[in-house]
Amino acid sequence: MQQGQQQRPVSQNTALQEAVKVGSGGDPTLAAILADTAQTTLQEQLNAEMMGSAPPGASREAQVVAQVDPVDLFSEEAASKWSDLAFMP
């Protein structure tokens, strides 16, 4: 187990194993990828989300966005700005 990771309760491990089994459709390579992602990348993302920050190594932009309320990014006023940028001549 890596430093900073907590031991998951057995019921969560069982649920995770079942989700990996179902999600992989029986493909052992995909099962290994899903299990590894659940134990590493997904945990980092969940921890960062709970702390209100971007994942380690995130770009400056990602760090800024992680600290902003999504409503502020995608409100009606902001949406029109996104639309103007997307359809600029």
C-alpha positions as CSV (number, residue, x, y, z in Angstrom):
1,M,0.0,0.0,0.0
2,Q,1.3,3.5,-0.9
3,Q,1.9,6.2,1.7
4,G,-1.2,8.3,2.2
5,Q,-3.6,5.5,1.1
6,Q,-6.0,4.1,3.7
7,Q,-7.1,0.5,4.0
8,R,-10.6,0.2,2.5
9,P,-13.2,-1.8,4.4
10,V,-13.6,-5.4,3.2
11,S,-17.2,-4.6,1.9
12,Q,-15.8,-1.8,-0.3
13,N,-13.0,-4.1,-1.6
14,T,-15.6,-6.8,-2.5
15,A,-17.9,-4.2,-4.2
16,L,-14.9,-2.8,-6.1
17,Q,-13.8,-6.3,-7.2
18,E,-17.4,-7.0,-8.4
19,A,-17.6,-3.6,-10.2
20,V,-14.2,-4.4,-11.9
21,K,-15.4,-7.9,-12.9
22,V,-18.7,-6.5,-14.4
23,G,-17.1,-3.5,-16.0
24,S,-14.3,-5.6,-17.7
25,G,-16.8,-8.0,-19.2
26,G,-14.4,-10.8,-18.4
27,D,-11.4,-9.3,-20.2
28,P,-8.4,-9.9,-17.8
29,T,-6.4,-7.0,-19.3
30,L,-9.3,-4.5,-18.9
31,A,-9.9,-5.9,-15.4
32,A,-6.3,-5.2,-14.4
33,I,-6.5,-1.6,-15.8
34,L,-9.8,-0.9,-14.0
35,A,-8.5,-2.3,-10.7
36,D,-5.3,-0.3,-10.9
37,T,-7.1,2.9,-11.8
38,A,-9.5,2.4,-8.9
39,Q,-6.6,1.9,-6.5
40,T,-4.4,4.8,-7.8
41,T,-5.7,7.5,-10.1
42,L,-9.3,7.4,-8.8
43,Q,-8.2,7.7,-5.2
44,E,-6.0,10.7,-6.1
45,Q,-8.9,12.4,-7.9
46,L,-11.3,11.7,-5.0
47,N,-8.9,13.0,-2.4
48,A,-8.2,16.2,-4.5
49,E,-12.0,16.7,-4.9
50,M,-12.6,16.4,-1.2
51,M,-9.8,18.9,-0.5
52,G,-11.1,21.3,-3.2
53,S,-7.9,21.2,-5.2
54,A,-6.6,19.9,-8.5
55,P,-4.9,16.5,-8.7
56,P,-1.1,16.4,-8.3
57,G,0.7,17.6,-11.4
58,A,-2.4,19.4,-12.7
59,S,-1.9,22.4,-15.0
60,R,-2.2,25.9,-13.7
61,E,-5.6,26.2,-15.4
62,A,-6.9,23.0,-13.8
63,Q,-5.7,24.3,-10.4
64,V,-7.7,27.5,-11.0
65,V,-10.8,25.7,-12.1
66,A,-10.6,23.4,-9.1
67,Q,-11.0,26.4,-6.8
68,V,-14.0,27.9,-8.7
69,D,-17.7,26.9,-8.1
70,P,-18.9,25.1,-11.3
71,V,-21.9,27.4,-11.3
72,D,-19.6,30.4,-11.9
73,L,-18.0,28.6,-14.9
74,F,-21.3,27.5,-16.5
75,S,-23.9,30.1,-15.5
76,E,-26.0,31.7,-18.2
77,E,-23.6,34.7,-18.4
78,A,-20.5,32.4,-18.6
79,A,-22.2,30.1,-21.1
80,S,-22.7,33.0,-23.5
81,K,-19.0,33.8,-23.2
82,W,-18.1,30.1,-23.9
83,S,-20.4,30.2,-26.9
84,D,-18.8,33.5,-28.2
85,L,-15.4,31.8,-28.0
86,A,-16.5,28.6,-29.6
87,F,-18.1,30.3,-32.6
88,M,-15.7,33.2,-33.1
89,P,-15.1,34.0,-36.8
